[in-house]
Amino acid sequence: MVRRDLDCLHPIVATKISRLIDEAWRQYKIEMLILATNRDDEGQAEAYSIGRTQIGASAMATRPMGQVATDNAPGWSFHQFGLEADLWPIYRGQVIPGLVQPYLRLVWTPLNKLARHPAINLRSGYYERLSTGNRRLGHFRWSAGHKVEYFRNGFRVPDVRI
């Protein structure tokens, strides 16, 4: 199952994502569509199969074979620990088609700047690449500086609100 609500995220992450969504609209009039927040093993397995064993939809277009949606097999995604959300921008009523001009300058650059702002402090997938070399556009996460192995070993970030 793939969830889209902020309530299933860690409280700190939910607050940060909410701030990103609010500030994107307030400062740049960019709407943010929530594609995924939390995934169980089945939902992660489905995402992992896209581009490997099945053609799948993405925010930009249908992903053909070879164009994977994620490199993370079930159990290895920050989504499964409530620490990552997939968001996609809508600018002037149009779903943004990836890293093409003028949207790089008008949408992606401001979003990534907002995500890095100290009041939000999210890691943007814009700076990460999939095994295919494509950027992980639309991924925003906070893990308190820990790798996924930390969470796989049963550790958690305390549930405090910011």
C-alpha positions as CSV (number, residue, x, y, z in Angstrom):
1,M,0.0,0.0,0.0
2,V,1.2,3.5,-0.8
3,R,-0.1,6.3,1.3
4,R,-0.3,10.0,0.4
5,D,-1.2,11.6,3.7
6,L,1.2,13.5,5.9
7,D,-0.2,11.9,9.1
8,C,1.7,8.7,8.4
9,L,5.1,10.4,8.3
10,H,7.3,10.9,11.3
11,P,6.0,14.1,13.0
12,I,9.2,16.0,12.3
13,V,9.1,15.1,8.6
14,A,5.4,15.8,8.3
15,T,6.1,19.3,9.7
16,K,9.0,19.9,7.3
17,I,7.0,18.7,4.2
18,S,4.1,20.8,5.2
19,R,6.4,23.8,5.5
20,L,7.9,23.1,2.1
21,I,4.4,22.8,0.5
22,D,3.2,26.1,2.2
23,E,6.4,28.0,1.3
24,A,6.4,26.8,-2.3
25,W,3.0,28.2,-2.7
26,R,3.5,31.4,-0.7
27,Q,6.8,32.4,-2.3
28,Y,6.6,31.0,-5.8
29,K,2.9,30.0,-6.4
30,I,4.0,26.4,-7.0
31,E,1.5,23.8,-5.9
32,M,2.8,20.5,-4.7
33,L,1.0,17.2,-5.4
34,I,1.7,14.5,-2.8
35,L,2.5,11.3,-4.8
36,A,3.6,9.1,-1.9
37,T,4.5,9.4,1.8
38,N,4.6,6.0,3.4
39,R,4.9,2.6,1.7
40,D,4.6,-0.9,3.1
41,D,6.7,-3.8,1.7
42,E,4.1,-4.5,-1.0
43,G,4.0,-0.8,-2.1
44,Q,7.8,-0.6,-2.2
45,A,8.0,-3.8,-4.2
46,E,5.6,-2.4,-6.7
47,A,7.7,0.8,-7.0
48,Y,10.9,-1.2,-7.2
49,S,9.5,-3.3,-10.1
50,I,8.7,-0.2,-12.3
51,G,11.2,-0.2,-15.1
52,R,12.5,-3.6,-14.2
53,T,9.7,-6.1,-14.7
54,Q,6.8,-3.8,-15.5
55,I,6.1,-0.5,-17.3
56,G,4.9,2.0,-14.8
57,A,3.5,5.5,-14.4
58,S,5.6,8.4,-13.1
59,A,4.7,12.0,-12.6
60,M,6.3,12.8,-15.9
61,A,5.3,10.0,-18.2
62,T,5.0,6.2,-18.4
63,R,8.4,4.7,-17.5
64,P,9.6,2.2,-20.1
65,M,11.7,-0.8,-19.2
66,G,15.1,0.3,-18.1
67,Q,13.8,3.6,-16.6
68,V,13.5,2.6,-13.0
69,A,11.5,4.5,-10.4
70,T,13.6,3.6,-7.4
71,D,16.8,1.7,-6.6
72,N,15.4,0.7,-3.1
73,A,14.1,-2.8,-2.7
74,P,11.5,-3.4,0.1
75,G,13.0,-2.7,3.5
76,W,15.6,-0.2,2.1
77,S,13.5,2.9,1.5
78,F,13.2,5.8,3.8
79,H,9.5,5.8,2.8
80,Q,9.0,2.7,4.8
81,F,10.2,4.5,8.0
82,G,8.0,7.6,7.4
83,L,11.0,9.8,6.6
84,E,10.5,10.6,2.9
85,A,7.8,12.0,0.7
86,D,7.5,12.1,-3.1
87,L,6.1,15.5,-4.2
88,W,5.6,16.8,-7.7
89,P,5.2,20.5,-8.6
90,I,2.3,22.0,-10.5
91,Y,3.1,25.4,-11.9
92,R,0.4,27.7,-13.3
93,G,-2.0,24.7,-13.5
94,Q,0.5,22.5,-15.4
95,V,2.3,19.4,-14.1
96,I,6.0,20.1,-14.6
97,P,7.7,17.7,-17.1
98,G,11.1,17.3,-15.3
99,L,14.3,19.1,-15.9
100,V,13.5,21.2,-18.9
101,Q,13.7,25.0,-19.3
102,P,12.1,27.2,-18.3
103,Y,11.0,24.9,-15.4
104,L,14.5,24.2,-14.1
105,R,14.9,27.9,-13.3
106,L,11.2,28.6,-12.4
107,V,10.4,25.5,-10.4
108,W,13.2,23.1,-9.5
109,T,15.8,25.6,-8.4
110,P,13.4,27.4,-6.1
111,L,12.1,24.1,-4.6
112,N,15.5,22.8,-3.9
113,K,16.6,26.1,-2.4
114,L,13.5,26.0,-0.1
115,A,14.1,22.4,0.9
116,R,17.7,23.3,2.0
117,H,16.6,26.3,4.0
118,P,17.3,25.9,7.7
119,A,13.7,26.3,8.6
120,I,12.8,23.3,6.5
121,N,16.1,21.3,6.2
122,L,15.1,18.5,3.8
123,R,17.4,16.5,1.6
124,S,16.2,16.8,-2.0
125,G,16.5,14.0,-4.5
126,Y,17.6,16.6,-7.0
127,Y,21.1,16.0,-5.7
128,E,20.9,12.2,-5.9
129,R,20.9,10.0,-8.9
130,L,19.3,6.6,-9.6
131,S,21.4,3.8,-11.0
132,T,20.2,4.9,-14.5
133,G,21.8,8.3,-13.9
134,N,18.5,10.1,-13.7
135,R,18.0,12.5,-10.8
136,R,15.5,11.5,-8.1
137,L,13.3,14.5,-8.7
138,G,10.5,15.0,-6.3
139,H,12.0,13.1,-3.4
140,F,12.3,15.0,-0.1
141,R,13.6,13.3,3.1
142,W,14.9,13.9,6.5
143,S,16.7,11.1,8.4
144,A,18.4,13.0,11.2
145,G,21.7,12.3,9.4
146,H,21.3,8.5,9.6
147,K,21.5,5.9,6.8
148,V,18.6,3.5,6.2
149,E,20.6,0.7,7.9
150,Y,20.1,2.6,11.2
151,F,16.3,2.3,10.9
152,R,16.4,-1.2,9.5
153,N,18.2,-2.2,12.8
154,G,15.1,-1.0,14.8
155,F,16.3,2.5,15.8
156,R,14.0,5.4,15.5
157,V,14.2,9.2,15.8
158,P,12.1,10.3,18.8
159,D,8.6,11.5,18.0
160,V,8.9,15.1,18.8
161,R,7.1,17.9,17.1
162,I,9.0,21.0,15.8
